[in-house]
């Protein structure tokens, strides 16, 4: 049966496979993926508790407000590619950098706002900014390697990104417990965005 159009069925050579792990651009995208997923899971995990403390909201209200953060991903995750193609001529890096440049200050700004309206705006902006990168990075990593090893690059990105997702809520919890406030965790999250 003939190979489907546009799908490579060739098995990559050992040298091609190993080259993925030596490609600087792959590790740069993996680093961005780790940062994006760390930010996403930090906020997704700790936002309800933070909102209860920050707004003196009920748990139900805090949960409802926190649900806006992942919900905005329906639009944001699909918008990264369109923004990249239409505004930046197909370049992926400017969109990823824009994502982190917006996410860092917005995450830290949440510490300084205690009114529902501005908090909702910041949650939506943080959710859109962070998830803009998440949707794009899986396309980006495929483009920096030969087609024969694109799946390997995506697998590596997935592993590194999920490591960030695993560590971030735990590290944040340790910071919150050690300091007794959310400040250190949110400033650390801002630092993660800068690294991204």
C-alpha positions in Angstrom: 0.0 0.0 0.0 1.5 3.4 -0.9 2.5 5.8 1.8 0.0 8.5 2.5 0.9 11.8 1.0 3.1 14.0 3.2 3.8 11.3 5.7 7.3 9.8 5.9 7.5 6.1 6.7 11.3 5.9 6.7 12.9 4.9 10.0 15.5 7.4 11.0 19.1 6.3 11.2 20.8 6.1 14.6 22.9 9.2 13.7 19.8 11.1 12.8 18.1 10.0 16.1 21.1 11.0 18.2 21.4 14.4 16.3 18.1 15.4 17.8 19.6 15.4 21.3 22.6 17.4 20.1 20.6 20.1 18.4 20.6 23.4 20.3 17.4 24.6 18.8 15.6 21.5 20.0 16.8 22.1 23.6 15.8 25.8 23.3 12.3 24.9 22.3 12.2 22.2 25.1 13.3 24.8 27.6 10.4 27.1 26.5 8.1 24.1 26.7 9.2 23.3 30.3 8.7 27.0 31.3 5.3 27.2 29.6 4.0 24.0 31.2 5.5 25.0 34.6 3.7 28.3 34.5 0.5 26.7 33.3 0.4 24.0 36.0 1.6 26.4 38.7 -1.4 28.7 38.1 -3.8 25.9 37.4 -2.9 24.3 40.7 -2.5 27.3 43.0 -4.8 29.9 41.6 -8.0 28.8 43.5 -6.2 28.9 46.9 -4.5 32.2 46.0 -7.8 33.8 45.0 -9.4 32.7 48.3 -6.6 34.5 50.2 -6.2 37.5 47.8 -9.9 38.3 47.3 -11.3 36.8 50.5 -13.5 34.8 48.1 -15.4 31.6 48.8 -13.9 28.4 47.4 -16.7 28.2 44.9 -16.1 31.7 43.6 -12.4 31.2 43.5 -12.8 27.9 41.6 -15.1 29.6 39.1 -12.6 32.4 38.5 -9.7 30.0 38.3 -11.6 28.0 35.7 -11.2 31.0 33.3 -7.5 30.4 33.1 -7.6 27.1 31.2 -10.8 27.9 29.4 -9.2 30.8 27.5 -6.9 28.1 26.0 -9.6 27.1 23.6 -8.8 30.3 21.6 -5.2 30.9 22.7 -3.7 27.5 21.8 -5.0 27.7 18.3 -4.1 31.3 17.8 -0.3 30.9 18.1 0.1 29.4 14.6 -2.2 32.0 13.0 -0.4 34.9 14.7 2.9 33.4 13.7 1.9 32.9 10.1 0.0 36.2 9.5 1.9 38.7 11.6 5.4 37.3 11.8 5.7 35.6 8.3 5.8 32.1 9.7 8.4 32.7 12.3 7.6 31.0 15.6 10.2 32.5 18.0 8.6 36.0 18.1 5.2 34.5 19.2 6.9 32.4 21.9 8.9 35.4 23.2 5.8 37.5 23.2 4.0 34.9 25.2 6.6 34.9 28.0 7.1 38.7 27.8 3.4 39.1 28.6 3.0 36.2 31.0 5.8 37.2 33.4 4.6 40.6 34.4 0.9 39.5 34.4 1.6 36.6 36.8 3.5 38.9 39.2 0.8 41.6 38.8 -1.8 39.2 40.3 -0.1 39.8 43.7 -0.9 43.5 43.7 -4.6 43.4 42.7 -7.4 42.6 45.1 -10.5 43.6 43.1 -12.5 41.0 41.1 -12.6 42.9 37.8 -8.8 43.4 37.4 -8.1 39.9 38.7 -10.4 38.4 36.0 -8.7 40.5 33.4 -5.2 39.3 34.6 -6.3 35.7 34.7 -7.6 35.8 31.2 -4.4 37.6 30.0 -2.2 35.1 31.8 -4.1 32.2 30.4 -4.0 33.5 26.9 -0.3 34.4 27.0 0.9 31.1 28.5 -1.3 28.9 26.3 -0.3 30.9 23.1 3.2 29.4 23.5 1.9 25.9 24.4 0.0 25.5 21.2 2.8 26.7 19.1 5.9 24.9 20.5 4.9 21.5 19.2 4.9 22.8 15.6 8.0 24.8 16.3 10.1 21.8 17.5 9.2 19.8 14.4 10.5 22.6 12.1 14.0 22.7 13.6 14.8 19.0 12.8 14.7 16.9 9.7 11.2 15.3 9.0 12.5 11.8 9.7 13.1 12.7 13.4 10.2 15.1 13.9 8.3 12.7 16.1 11.4 12.2 18.2 11.7 15.9 18.7 8.0 16.2 19.7 8.5 13.3 22.1 11.5 15.0 23.7 9.6 18.3 24.0 6.7 16.4 25.6 8.9 14.7 28.2 10.7 17.9 29.1 7.5 20.0 29.2 5.7 17.5 31.4 8.7 17.5 33.8 8.1 21.2 34.2 4.4 20.6 34.8 5.3 18.0 37.4 7.8 20.0 39.3 6.2 23.5 39.3 3.2 22.9 41.6 5.4 20.9 44.1 8.1 23.6 44.1 5.4 26.3 44.5 3.9 24.5 47.4 7.2 24.2 49.1 7.8 28.0 48.7 4.3 28.8 50.0 4.7 26.5 53.0 8.2 27.9 53.7 7.3 31.6 53.5 3.6 31.5 54.6 2.6 33.6 51.6 2.1 33.3 47.9 4.6 36.1 47.1 7.8 34.0 46.7 5.9 31.5 44.5 4.5 34.2 42.2 7.8 36.0 41.9 9.5 32.6 41.1 6.8 32.1 38.4 7.7 35.5 37.0 11.4 34.3 36.9 10.4 31.1 35.0 8.7 33.3 32.4 11.9 35.4 32.1 13.9 32.1 31.6 11.4 31.0 29.0 
